[in-house]
Amino acid sequence: MLPYEELLMTLDKSKPEHEELQAKMDSDILRFFELASSIKLAFDYLGFGKESKYTAGPGSNSASFVDAVSRLPTLSLTQFSGRDQNWLSFMNTSDSLVNS
């Protein structure tokens, strides 16, 4: 068997695995856009980037609700690995970050 024939045979054997991976990636990309759309709707609902209905009024020194939310500190949360033995540590870390 010639080297290129061996390569073609190897590629043919891995095709189902690649098709399965492509389907998963397509699903993940679709979910990403669904989440992005949900986030945009939430920002629109809160008036993010627009004059907020929560502004105290002209001449006021009070920040609007949107400005206050935009100044909240960001949290760097770790992603749960899915392993049972890591759940308690993950939960305790997340809880202490959010409730501190």
C-alpha positions, 0 to 999 in steps of 0.5 A: 500500500502506498503512503498516500493510500494509508493516509486516505484510509486513516482519514476515512476511519476518523471521519465519523469522529470528526462529524460528531465533533463538528455537530457538537461545535455547531450546537455549542456555537448556537447556544453561545448566540442564544446566550448572547441574545439573552444578555442583550435583552437583559441589558436592553431591559435594564436600559444599559447604555441609555438614559435610565428611568432610575436617574434621580433627575436633572442636576442631581449628583446621584448616579443612575441605576445603570451607572451603579450596576456598571461599576460593580466589581467583576468576579472571576469564577472558576468553572466546575470540572464536573467531577463529584469530588470537586463539587464541595470545594467549588461550591464553597469557593463560589459561595465565599466569592459571591457572599463576601 
